[in-house]
Amino acid sequence: MKQLCAQVLKEITEHLERHPMGEFYFGKLAASNPLLLQKLREGKVVTPATLDKARFFVREREARLGKAEKTEAAE
């Protein structure tokens, strides 16, 4: 489980580097938990359902923002 948490934290961190958003805001939107990233960094317990929500949010946001970037580049 710790490896999964570390992997999700890495995915979120990379996503936030590409598409800036405050960490608390991310946690609130992605999993209704503003302290999500703090908990992941501290190695605290995060449920698999919460990790799934965060990953889904990242994928959806990547797709949406990637689509917007492609549209802007085409104009």
SULTALIN-V56245 format. One line per field, one symbol per residue. phi: phi as a letter, one per 40 degrees, with the letter a starting at -180 (. if undefined). Layout:
BEGIN
phi: ???
END
This chain:
BEGIN
phi: .cccccccdcccccccccbdaccccddcccafaccdccccccgccbcdccccccccdccccdccccccccccccc
END
